[in-house]
Amino acid sequence: MDSETASSVYTRDQTGLTPDERIGALFQPDSLLSTHYFETLRRKTILEPEKRLMLAILEDAIHCFQDNLFTRNVRGRRLFEEAEEWIVEADGDRVFSFENICEALGFNPAYVRQGLLRWMENKLPKHRKGGSSWEGKKVAG
C-alpha cells in the first residue's frame, strides 16, 4: 500500500494529472466560456472594499469642494473649507489623507490637487481682490 501511495506521488504533478493526461491535454482545444471571461474581468475591475471606501472619500471631498464654492450658508461654507483644507494639506500622515488616498488609487496627488485648484481659480470672479484662501497655505506638489 505504501509503495502505491509513493509511486502515485511521483507520477502525478500538482494538478493531479499523470504525464499521459498532461500530454493529451496539449492536443485538446482550450474552451473559455464567456462567464469565465467576464468573471475574471469583473474581479480585476472591481476594487477591494478599502479602495472603494477611499474612492468614495475622494469623490465626496471633490463634490463638497465644487458644489459649495459659492455657497453662502454656514453649513455649505464649512463643507467647502474642510474639503479645501484636506485637498491642500501637505505632508498628511493620516491613513485617509488626500495624498495617501490618491496614491492608493493610482492617481498623482499633485496633479489632482493642481487640477482642482485651477478649476477653482477659473470659477472665481476675476475681480476678486486678495486672492484665494489657499495661496498662503503650504501646498504640496
Secondary structure, 3 states (H helix, E strand, C coil): CHHHHHHHHHHCCCCCCCHHHHHHHHCCCCCCCHHHHHHHHHHHHCCCHHHHHHHHHHHHHHHHHHHCCCCCCHHHHHHHHHHHHHHHCCCCCCCCCHHHHHHHHCCCHHHHHHHHHHHHHHHCCCCCCCCCCCCCCCCCC
